[in-house]
């Protein structure tokens, strides 16, 4: 092979057809044996598939349902755990069989100390299963941190040369582009039905024609250009898979629009239903704009580093295209913390570039200048266009201004969440409460003002500040270990990244450095989720890789025995990982498909597959409660008809006992879960209504236990007051309903029930005021309207002398 000729990084790259002047392409898998290759492929698959993983395939779903109930985080966790397990197992088997090099760094000792501390805090957690597995839809417990540390280790071992680091960065860039492209489609939202009729067949032609053309080009014209050939194959794969997904979804959406008589057609291939945030905000494969914004910091910074260090003209242009999409979707996700983090990373990249080109011939090429200008224009146009909207959330100007408004909106509630976190830390500053247990802590420590600001249904399961989140979970020492690790990585690699006169060759590492710094800044305001934070640990491993120390390890003395043990562990871990995802699929069927006793059996199967998920356990009580309600109504109706159905009564009592048992077991398993007390109290309130008033007393007992768990919980006080009102204890009902409505003036059901309590207590004017308060905010509210009608009827009767109070 001819020796690679070096040229100044700022010189004009050779044209795609000038093979003689093009740098020789060296495969990152050269010198790898089969075990390292397997580990390498799985690590690449992790970088690509984790951000793309979601369980709702829209038009490609056979029954129209996603695979799992949690459509985003649980599948990302499943993918990363499975792939890390396979990659790590393969690498270890290779080391056992043939020996080889083990790459270490002194920072690795801090990683080990951090993991050891996590194990210790888990043992002393307020709820050990949550600390191990993490809270549902977050999953950042001990197992996830072990997965992070494994990715750090694999990146250190396999990213042992520049070509391999670049290969992983390219995979990260491609995955980020797909995520951003889907987000851009969501931002565009809808088109007219006429446009959709034209767009749908065009998308089908593109799905067929683009892959064929790109593969043909790669096989016939690009033999002498491996880089361009690789780009063509990647483009063909993206066009084929993405084209099928988009064209099938558009056809389905077009049919739905025609049937409903709608004038517009949604472009998003997946019909998500009602979103818990504003429409036309990008959320892509992450399910929430906040989570998407955090992830995009990694492809944003790394791809800019790729572009500035790339010699191949085609790939350089491709990277800048990726950057345009990242910029557009980053702006239109309207995530302020991500904007700040991305800005910090960009500033760091600019500083690194200016220092690296000092004293060299490195300069921006025409391609760079064109795309940088286009990127600035993209951000500017998106910002200006959004700033013309009256919508406060999807308005860049108001979002920027709101960063400095600490006494209102999300900033206010965030400070209140931080207040609760600080109170929790003060109580257990050393060991914390266990990783990812904040949802269990929040009801105990939240200030009363939070309920008024966020509403009685709001429960914070994350601090929205990573240092505080970690401190509540793993204590102050754990935070110092984690951030000491990050600072050490950045400090150790800073000279390499910001050294003067190195040309563009270090810009890729500068991209990883800037991504880490930007993401860490984002986490001061945002959420850490496994689908994003795993790239923080990958980036740290790759940054340390160039300076790692290599040690030679001899083959194991008993390779067959050790290999068998490793294979057994990998198989066992994979089986448990599959059970983990199958359980959520079963839970989905129990929540969305099955009814009655079939639903109960399905939820019980989900629990048997994963007995450590508290959501499944709580749902079993809800399922039995639904059975009780249905059979109790049948009995109540039969009593009203004069023919009591004793069989229905017996079925209702059996379901009541089973529901109570499920709630009791849930309370024993996780006593801090506030929702259990609310559901359990409502169970006895329904039983008192349909079966026997004596059950109202049980509702009051359960609700009092719930108030012990969460003093500022309006929902459980509502249940207590409802039971008290049914028993004729008007004073007790008024006491708790006034407390609940003072906590959350928007809790209209509590206001209407307070009106009932006032009315039966003889406080007619107070009752009228409560009912009118409800009707002013929700005209047509049935409870308030009927209560007001009862007052008017009573007053009319009193006036005519035909009624006594």
C-alpha positions, 0 to 999 in steps of 0.5 A, spaced: 500 500 500 502 506 498 504 511 503 499 516 505 501 523 503 499 528 508 497 535 506 495 541 510 488 541 513 486 547 510 488 545 503 482 544 498 480 537 498 481 533 492 475 532 487 471 525 488 473 523 482 481 524 483 483 517 486 490 519 485 490 525 490 485 522 495 487 519 502 487 512 502 481 509 506 483 504 512 478 500 515 477 501 522 476 493 523 483 492 520 487 488 525 481 485 529 480 478 530 473 475 530 471 477 537 473 484 537 469 485 530 463 482 534 464 487 539 466 493 535 459 491 530 455 491 537 458 498 539 456 501 533 449 498 533 448 501 540 451 508 537 446 507 531 440 504 534 439 507 542 437 514 539 432 511 534 429 505 538 422 506 540 416 501 540 411 505 536 412 503 528 406 507 526 403 504 519 408 498 520 405 495 526 400 489 525 395 491 530 396 498 530 399 498 537 406 499 539 410 493 542 411 496 549 406 501 553 412 505 555 414 507 547 420 510 548 425 509 554 424 502 555 426 500 548 432 504 549 434 501 555 433 494 552 437 495 546 443 498 550 443 493 555 442 487 550 448 490 546 453 492 551 452 485 554 453 482 547 459 487 546 462 486 553 462 478 553 465 478 546 471 482 548 472 478 554 472 472 550 477 474 545 481 476 551 480 469 554 482 465 548 488 469 545 490 474 550 491 481 548 492 488 550 488 491 555 487 499 555 487 503 562 487 510 564 488 512 571 481 515 571 478 508 570 480 508 578 475 513 579 469 510 575 470 504 579 470 508 585 463 511 583 460 504 581 462 501 588 459 507 591 453 506 587 452 499 590 453 502 597 447 507 596 443 502 593 444 497 599 441 503 603 436 505 599 429 507 601 427 502 596 432 497 593 428 495 587 427 502 584 435 504 586 437 497 582 432 498 576 430 505 576 423 508 576 419 506 570 420 511 564 426 513 567 430 507 569 437 510 571 438 505 577 444 501 578 444 497 572 444 503 567 450 506 571 453 499 570 451 499 563 454 506 562 461 504 565 461 498 560 460 503 554 466 507 557 470 501 558 468 498 551 470 505 548 477 505 551 478 498 549 476 499 541 477 506 540 484 505 540 486 509 533 483 515 530 480 511 524 476 507 529 474 514 533 472 517 527 468 511 525 464 511 531 463 519 530 460 517 523 455 512 526 453 517 531 452 523 526 448 518 521 443 516 527 443 524 529 441 526 522 435 520 522 433 523 529 433 530 527 430 528 520 424 525 523 423 531 528 423 536 522 417 532 519 414 533 526 415 540 526 412 541 519 406 538 521 401 538 516 400 539 509 393 540 505 390 534 502 391 536 495 399 536 496 398 530 500 395 526 494 401 528 490 406 527 495 404 520 497 406 517 490 412 521 489 414 518 496 413 511 493 417 513 487 423 515 492 423 509 496 424 505 490 428 509 486 433 512 490 436 506 493 436 503 487 440 509 484 445 509 490 446 502 490 447 502 482 452 508 483 456 505 488 457 498 484 458 501 478 462 508 479 465 508 485 470 502 486 476 507 486 472 511 492 471 507 498 468 513 502 463 515 497 461 508 496 460 507 503 456 514 503 452 511 497 450 505 501 448 508 507 444 513 503 440 507 500 439 504 507 436 510 509 432 512 503 429 505 503 427 504 510 425 511 511 421 511 505 417 505 507 416 508 513 414 515 511 410 513 505 406 508 508 404 512 514 402 518 509 398 513 505 394 511 512 394 519 514 391 520 507 386 515 508 384 517 515 383 525 513 379 523 507 374 518 511 374 524 517 373 530 512 379 533 514 382 539 510 389 537 512 394 531 512 399 529 518 406 528 515 408 524 521 408 517 520 406 515 527 399 518 529 401 519 537 394 522 539 394 527 544 400 530 546 402 532 553 406 538 550 404 543 544 403 541 537 409 542 532 414 541 537 420 536 535 420 530 539 422 525 534 424 518 537 425 521 544 417 522 546 419 529 549 422 535 546 426 536 553 429 529 552 430 530 544 434 537 545 439 534 550 440 528 546 441 533 540 447 536 543 452 530 542 451 529 534 451 537 534 458 538 536 461 531 534 458 532 527 461 539 527 468 536 529 467 531 523 466 536 518 472 541 520 476 535 520 474 531 514 478 531 508 473 527 503 469 533 500 463 529 499 463 527 507 464 534 509 458 536 505 454 531 508 456 532 515 454 540 514 447 537 512 447 533 518 448 540 522 443 544 518 438 539 520 441 538 528 440 546 528 433 547 525 430 541 530 434 544 536 431 550 535 424 548 534 424 543 540 424 549 544 428 547 549 432 552 553 437 548 557 439 545 550 440 551 547 444 553 552 448 547 552 449 547 544 451 554 545 456 552 550 459 547 545 459 551 539 463 556 543 468 551 545 469 548 538 470 555 535 475 556 541 478 549 539 478 551 532 482 558 532 487 555 537 488 549 532 489 553 526 494 558 529 501 557 525 498 553 520 495 553 513 488 550 516 482 555 513 475 554 512 474 551 505 468 554 501 464 548 503 465 550 510 463 557 509 457 556 505 454 551 510 456 555 516 452 561 513 446 556 511 446 554 518 446 561 521 440 563 516 437 556 518 437 558 526 435 565 524 429 564 520 427 559 525 428 564 530 424 570 527 419 565 524 417 563 531 418 569 534 412 572 530 407 566 534 403 568 540 404 561 542 409 563 548 412 556 548 413 556 541 416 563 540 424 563 541 424 570 543 419 569 549 423 562 551 429 566 551 426 572 555 423 566 560 430 564 562 431 570 566 423 570 569 424 566 575 418 567 579 413 564 574 412 558 569 416 552 569 422 556 572 418 557 578 416 550 579 423 548 577 425 552 583 420 549 588 422 542 585 430 544 587 427 546 594 424 539 595 431 536 593 435 540 597 430 538 603 431 531 601 439 532 601 439 535 608 436 529 611 440 524 608 447 528 605 451 522 605 448 515 602 442 519 599 435 515 598 437 511 592 438 512 585 432 514 581 428 514 587 426 522 587 419 520 585 418 517 592 421 523 595 418 528 592 411 527 596 415 527 602 419 534 601 415 538 596 413 545 598 405 547 598 406 552 593 408 547 588 401 544 588 398 551 587 403 552 581 403 546 578 397 543 579 394 537 584 396 532 579 403 534 578 408 529 581 416 531 579 420 524 578 426 528 576 429 534 579 431 537 572 438 539 575 443 533 575 447 535 580 441 535 585 438 529 582 444 525 583 445 528 590 438 526 592 439 519 590 447 517 591 449 523 596 453 528 596 460 523 595 456 520 589 456 527 586 463 529 587 465 522 584 461 523 578 463 530 577 470 529 579 470 524 573 467 528 568 472 534 570 478 529 570 476 527 563 476 534 560 482 536 564 486 530 562 484 531 554 484 539 554 491 540 552 490 535 546 483 538 544 485 546 545 493 545 543 495 551 538 498 549 531 495 542 531 491 543 525 484 540 524 486 533 526 484 534 533 477 537 531 473 531 532 476 530 539 474 537 540 467 535 538 466 530 543 469 535 548 464 540 547 459 535 547 460 533 554 461 540 556 455 542 553 451 536 555 453 537 562 451 544 562 444 542 559 443 537 565 443 543 570 436 545 567 434 538 564 433 531 565 438 525 564 435 519 561 439 513 559 438 514 551 442 520 552 447 520 558 450 513 555 453 518 550 456 522 555 460 516 558 461 513 550 464 520 549 469 520 555 471 513 554 473 516 547 476 522 549 481 518 554 483 513 549 488 516 545 492 517 552 490 510 555 496 505 557 496 498 554 498 492 558 499 485 555 494 480 557 496 472 556 491 467 554 487 464 560 489 457 563 482 454 563 479 458 557 474 453 555 471 453 563 472 461 563 468 462 556 463 457 558 462 461 564 462 468 560 457 465 555 452 463 560 452 469 564 451 473 557 445 468 555 442 469 562 443 476 562 440 476 555 434 472 557 432 477 563 433 483 558 428 479 554 423 478 559 424 485 561 421 487 555 416 482 554 413 484 561 411 491 558 408 488 552 404 484 556 402 490 560 400 494 554 395 489 552 392 489 560 392 496 559 389 497 552 386 491 550 384 486 555 377 487 559 374 484 565 378 478 568 382 477 562 385 484 564 386 481 571 390 475 568 394 479 563 396 484 568 398 478 573 402 475 567 406 482 567 408 482 574 410 474 574 415 476 568 417 483 572 415 483 579 420 489 580 416 494 576 411 498 581 407 500 575 404 493 574 403 492 581 399 498 582 395 496 575 393 490 578 389 493 584 386 498 578 384 492 574 380 488 580 377 495 582 374 496 575 371 489 575 368 490 582 365 497 580 362 493 574 359 488 578 357 492 583 353 496 579 350 490 576 348 489 583 346 496 585 341 496 579 338 489 580 336 492 587 333 498 584 329 494 580 327 490 586 330 483 584 337 483 588 342 479 584 346 476 589 351 472 584 353 479 582 354 482 589 358 476 591 362 477 585 363 484 587 365 482 594 370 478 591 373 483 586 373 488 592 377 483 596 382 482 591 383 489 589 384 491 596 389 485 597 393 488 591 393 495 594 396 492 600 401 488 597 403 494 593 403 499 599 408 493 603 412 493 596 413 501 596 410 504 602 412 511 599 408 511 592 402 516 594 398 514 588 396 507 591 393 511 597 389 515 592 386 509 588 385 505 595 381 510 598 377 511 592 376 503 592 372 503 598 369 510 596 366 506 590 364 500 595 361 504 600 356 507 594 354 501 591 355 495 596 355 497 604 356 504 607 361 501 612 366 501 607 366 509 607 370 508 614 375 504 611 376 509 605 377 515 611 383 510 614 386 509 608 386 516 606 389 518 613 395 514 611 396 517 604 396 524 608 402 521 612 405 520 606 404 526 602 401 532 607 400 536 601 396 531 596 389 534 594 387 528 591 387 523 597 384 529 601 378 529 596 377 522 597 377 522 605 372 528 604 368 524 600 367 518 605 366 523 610 361 527 607 357 520 605 357 518 613 355 525 614 361 528 617 360 535 614 365 538 618 371 533 617 369 533 609 369 541 609 376 541 613 379 537 608 376 540 602 378 547 604 385 544 605 385 541 598 382 547 594 387 552 598 393 548 595 390 547 588 385 553 586 384 549 579 382 543 582 374 544 580 372 537 582 374 539 589 370 545 589 364 542 587 364 537 592 366 543 597 359 546 595 356 540 596 359 539 603 357 547 605 350 546 602 348 540 606 351 543 612 347 549 611 352 554 609 348 556 603 351 562 601 358 559 601 355 553 597 353 558 592 360 561 591 363 554 590 359 552 585 359 559 581 367 559 582 366 552 578 362 554 573 365 560 571 371 556 569 368 550 567 361 552 564 356 546 564 360 542 569 355 537 571 356 537 579 356 544 580 350 545 576 346 540 579 348 543 586 346 550 584 340 547 582 338 544 588 340 550 592 335 554 587 330 549 588 331 549 596 330 557 596 324 556 592 321 551 596 323 555 602 319 562 599 313 558 598 313 555 605 313 548 602 320 546 604 323 546 611 331 546 611 
